[in-house]
Amino acid sequence: MPAQTLTATLHVNGREHALPDLDPRTTLLDALRESLGLTGTKKGCGLGHCGACTVLADGRRILSCMALAALYEGREITTIEGLAPEGGAARPHPLQQAFVERDAFQCGYCTPGQIMSAAGLIDEGRTGSPEEIREFMSGNLCRCGAYANIVAAVADVARTPLVPGAREPEQGRS
Amino acid sequence: MTTPTPRTPVPVHSPREAPSPVHSPREAPPSPASSTPGGVGSSPRRPDGTLKVTGEFAYSSDMWMDDMLWGATLRSPHPHARIRGIDVTGAVRMPGVHAVLTHEDVPGEKRYGLEYRDQPVLAFGKVRYRGEPVAIVAADHPETARRALDRVRVDYEVLEPVSDPVRAAFDPDCPLVHEAGEDLPPAHPAHHRSGNRVRYQPVRTGAFADGATAAEVRALADVVVTGEYQVGMQDQAFLGPESGLAVPAEDGGVDLHIATQWLHVDQSQIAPCLGLPPEKVRLTLAGVGGAFGAREDMSMQVHACMLALRTGRPVKIVYNREESFHGHVHRHPARLRYEHGATRDGRLVYATAEIVLDGGAYASTTAAVVGVASSLGLGPYEIPHARVDAYGVYTTNPPCGAMRGFGAVQACFCYESQLDRLAAELGLHPVELRIRNAMSEGSRTATGQRVDMPLPMADMLRRAREMPMPPERAAAGPVDVRALPGGVANTSRGEGVRRGVGYGVGLKNLCFSEGFDDYSTARVRLEVVGGEPAVQVHTAAAEVGQGLVTIKGQIARTELGVERVTVLPSDTRVGSAGSSSASRQSYMTGGAVRAACLAVRARVFELVRAAGLVGDDHPDELLGLAGGKVVSGARGVLVSLADLLGASAVEETREFRHRATEMLDPTTGQGASHTQFGMCVHRAVVDVDVDLGLVKVVALDAVQDVGRVLHPQQLAGQIQGGSAQGLGLALMEEIQVSGSVIRNPSFTDYLIPTILDVPPMRIEVLEHPDPHAPYGLRGAGEPPTLSSTPAIVAAVRAATGRPLSRIPVRPEDIVGIERD
C-alpha cells in the first residue's frame, strides 16, 4: 500500500462520491470501476490507444485510463451508466438505442467507449458528414469491425445528412 | 457467501424488425421468413444488446465479490531456459499475500492442451517461450499481487532459443523444444510427429500420387510460376482481456466464471489438473469481449481455480494488454513455397505447395491447422496433379493456435497471389483465369473430397467483377488530405497516389473436420408463464459477439410458434455445445436447438391427441404451432398452448451431430475430411502513395454464399468484421518477434484497423442451400477473413508493380527499400 493516500470527491453521473484512502496513482478508470463499481467503462489497453475507457469530463471526451482520479475532483464525470438522464436499460439514450437498432457492435466491449465518444462528438458538432464522423471517431477501436454500423448509428442521432449516392449510409441496406 | 455479479438471463421479448442490411440479388431464392415475428430470416434485436449499450452487461473482467482476492502470474523472461530452482519465500512473507504457488502445487495433471496435453499449468524443468507462467500469487490487492511476483526468485539456465521454424522442421541438428518421451504425450500416429515437428501432412493427387517428380509434371505445363511467401504472426486482439473469477464451493469443487469459446473443453482440461471430477468443476460463461480463436485455448483458468481452492476465497485474475499478448495463442506465422503450371489457354495443370507453420512452444491446435492448410492449401481450383506438404513445428516462439480461418488464411494469400502471377504471365484477367479453373458442385478437392453442396464460384466471381466501382480520384482541383492514403498524416499533395484493383477468393472448411465427434446439446422448455406460452433455451454455447443468442431465439420462435423466448446463461449444467469456432455454432447449436424444439413439438402434438382434439375422422391431419396455438392445416386453431399445457411444462434435450468426416490418409492426404465448405469473393480497390508507402483501401466489396440467411443484419456484421481482420493482416497487423521475443506487445505498436481504415462495403449474399445443413445454412464468420487479404494485396500490387510476397505489406515493401 502506498505511504500516502488522499481523500478525493468525484462527481459522477450527478452524484458525489467521496474516495477516502485514494492512492494518488489511481487512474480515473480504476476509481470508477473498482471504487465506485461502475464497470460499464472498460479497460482495453490501459495506455490510451483503444478508446474503450472513454468518458465525458464536463462534457468533453477523455480517456479515463490516462487520467488520474485525483485530478478530476470538481469535474462532472459522465459514464455510460449516466448517459441516459433516467438511466438503465428501461430508458436508454437515443445513441444507445441507435447502436442497438443499427447493430453497431458485436461483442460490445468497445461499445460504452464508442457511445460516450459519439456523445462528445455530437456536442462538438463534428458530425457534418459520414467522413467527418469517421475522422473524429477514429480513436475508438472496434475489433469486431462494426464500424459501418457505428457510423450509421451516430449519423442517425446526429441527423447527419446522408449524401445521395454516397456509399456510406446506403451500404448495408437494400 | 454471496454470488458474483450475475449475468442475468436474457429475455427476448417483442422483437422489432431492423432494416435488412444485405443486398440479395434478385436471382437468389428469397429467405423464407418465419411466420412468427422474430423468427429465422428476420433481424430481431440482439437480446443482450440493451445490456451491452447501457454498460450493464457483465464481462468477465467486471465480475466482483466483496471477499475476493486478486491473482497475478509470474512469467518467464526467457524464451528458452532450464529452471534450476524457484524460491517463493520472499513473496509468501509479504503482508496481504495469501498464496504463492508453483508447479509443485498443481494438485493433479501438470499439463493441459487442446489436442496434446503438452503445456504445463506452471513451468517445470524448462520454459519454452517468453511469458510462460512460472508462479502465481493471490493477494488482497492487484498491486500487492504484482509486487509479490518481484519477490519470487527463479534460477534459470538460459538456453539458445529455437526461433527459426524452417530449421525446426528440417534440420536434424536443431535442438529439440520438447525432449522426446519425457515430457510429450504420445502423438497420433497419422501426424508423423518427429523432432520438432508436431504434424506433417502430405497430399498427393494425379501423377504425384503415382510418384512423379516435380520435373516430370512440370513438363506438362506451358507456363510455370513459382513464389515464396511469408505470413506474419497476427493477433486476435480482442478488446476484453483474459479474465475470470474462481469461487471455491462447499463440496470441495470450484465455480469458474470465465470468458471462453468452449466451456466443456475448458472443464475437461481444468478438472484433471485440479485432481477433481468434472462435476466438481462448474463453469459459467461470463461476458466475452471478443474471441476470434484466442479463447479456444485456456489462459488463467487453472491458475484462478488453484488459488481459489488453496485460499478458500474467490480469486479474480485479469490480464493487462501486454500480458494478454503473451497470454494467448496467435495466428500461425508461415513460410510457404508454391509452384503452379498451366496450359497456354489458362487451364491449371499442376500445383505444389510446401507450407511450414510455426506453432511456437506448445501444440495448441497446430495439428488441426496443418490439417486445414494441407487439405485446402491449393484453394478452390480444379487441379489435375497436386502435391502439398504441410508442416507444423515446435519452436520457442510464442505459442500459436486458433484464429479466424486458421490454416486456410495463410494458404489463401499464397494461392491467390500465384493465380494473379499466372494471369499476368498468360495475359488473362485475374477473374477470367479463376473462372476457367473454378471448382463447382461435384468438383473434388485436392484430398479427393467431392463437393456435394452448391459452390457457385464462377457466378460469385462474375458478380464481384460487375459490382459498381467507387468514383475515380479527381485528377485536378483541391486535395482533401483526409481522402489520401495516411489521411491527415499524409505529408504530400497526393502526387504519388496510384489506384489499383485486386480480387481474392478462398475456400474454408466449416465445422470440425478429420473425424472429430463434433456435436452440440440444447435443452428447450415450453411452459405457460403469466397466461402466455414461453420458451426457455439452454445451451453451453459461447456467445462471443457473433449473435448466437439471437439465432437461438429465432429458431425457437420459428419451430414452436411462440414469440416469448428466454435464452438462459450458458454453463456446464447442460451438455457440451462444442466450440464457438470454425464458423460452426449456427449450424451445430442452431441444429441442436432446432432438434430440441422439434422434440418439444412432437410432445405437444401427443398431448393434443391424448386430449382427444384430433378426432377419429382426422387421424392424419397435419398439425402445426403458430401464434402460441396448435393449428390444424384443415381445421385451423385447435387449442391454445396456454389451455393445453396449463401448469405443466414440456422439456426436451437433444444432441445434434453433423455428418461424419474422415481422417486424411497419412501418406496421400486423401479423405473426405470436411463437413461443409464456405466461400467468399472480395474485390478491393486501393489508393497507394508510392512515395510514402501508405495504402488507403477505398472499397472492399464482397460476395458470399451462406446457404440460408438466418439474420440479415448480424450476417452483414460477420462479413464486415471478417473482412476488416483480413484487411489488418494485409496491411498492418503483425506481432514482431525476434529472438523469440515479442517486440510490440501493445496497441501502440501492434496496429489494428480503425474506423478510418475500413471502407464502407458493398455486400452481396447468395443463398444456395446446403442440403446437409439445418435450414440449408452455411457458416459465415470465417470465409471473408480468407479472401479480403489477397484481394487487398493484389490491388496494392496492381497500383505499385511490386511483387509483395509477404504479409502484412510494410511501407518499405511498397517504396522498395531493401531490408537486411
Interface residues (C-beta under 8 A of the other chain):
Chain A: M1 R33 G37 L38 T39 G40 T41 K42 K43 G44 C45 G46 L47 H49 C50 A52 T79 I80 E81 A84 G87 G88 A89 P92 Q96 Q97 F99 V100 E101 R102 D103 F105 Q106 C107 G108 Y109 C110 T111 P112 I115 E131 R134 E135 M137 S138 G139 N140 L141 C142 R143 C144 G145 A146 Y147 A148 N149 I150 V151 R167 E168 Q171 G172 R173 S174
Chain B: T5 R16 A18 P19 S20 P21 V22 H23 S24 S43 R45 R46 D48 G49 T50 L51 K52 V53 T54 G55 E56 F57 A58 Y59 S61 D62 W64 G96 H141 T144 Q236 A237 F238 L239 G240 P241 G287 V288 G289 G290 A291 F292 N320 R321 P470 R482 A483 G487 V488 V544 G545 Q546 G547 A699 Q713 Q714 A716 G717 Q720 G721 G722 S723 A724 Q725 S746 F747 T748 I752 P753 T754 I755 L756 V758 P760 M761 R762 I763
